[in-house]
Amino acid sequence: MLKKTANIFSIILHPLLMPTIGLFLIFCSKSYLSLMPTQEQKVLFLIVFVNTFVFPISIIPFFIHQKLIRNFKLSDRKERIMPLSITTLFYLFSYLILHKLLAPIIIQNFILGSLISIVLLLLISLKWKISAHMIGVGGIVGLILALSMKLIIDLQIILMILFLVSGLLGTIRLYLNEHKPIQIYSGFVLGFLVVLTTILFF
């Protein structure tokens, strides 16, 4: 029962859902971004959700059918390479669309940071296994901290909740024996620094 619950939690916080969750938090941040017209928010949600989750996840059954990977978990480092390569293209496409539509620069930079994180995950996975889940949640923490610093808004409660969620997710990934501690810590730090830096300095 405990293992089943842990797996469900891992699915809910799947790395590919992090851009969509991040966008939701941006619109709930009580900043000027949350004042965007509802229709525009829906369009941005659709672009990000489809390109960073629906399209990337939809290619997995094909790879399973071709016996290139065993399952959706991608537990084997080598199995990640092809799906991540294609996912990178979808993330790039999402960023280019947002850039062309002149989406708010913070949103553009968040997706750019997510793209850079995916590229680094791909490169690292060529030699070593790092936690994609922790890169994703680390990126969300970096996003909220960057919003707080750049827009001078109080997001302490959201940050505290995110740190708790990050700790729980890391513990779950260890419990499921998917990663070693160093892979958990390095994943979180990588995602956090990439997104934080991209939003603050790009």
Secondary structure, DSSP 8 states (H G I E B T S, - for coil): -HHHHHHHHHHHT-GGGHHHHHHHHHHTSSSGGGGS-HHHHHHHHHHHHIIIIIHHHHTHHHHHHTTSSSSTT--SGGGGHHHHHHHHHHHHHHHHHHHHTT--HHHHHHHHHHHHHHHHHHHHHTT----HHHHHHHHHHHHHHHHHHHHT---HHHHHHHHHHHHHHHHHHHHTTS--HHHHHHHHHHHHHHHHHHHHH-
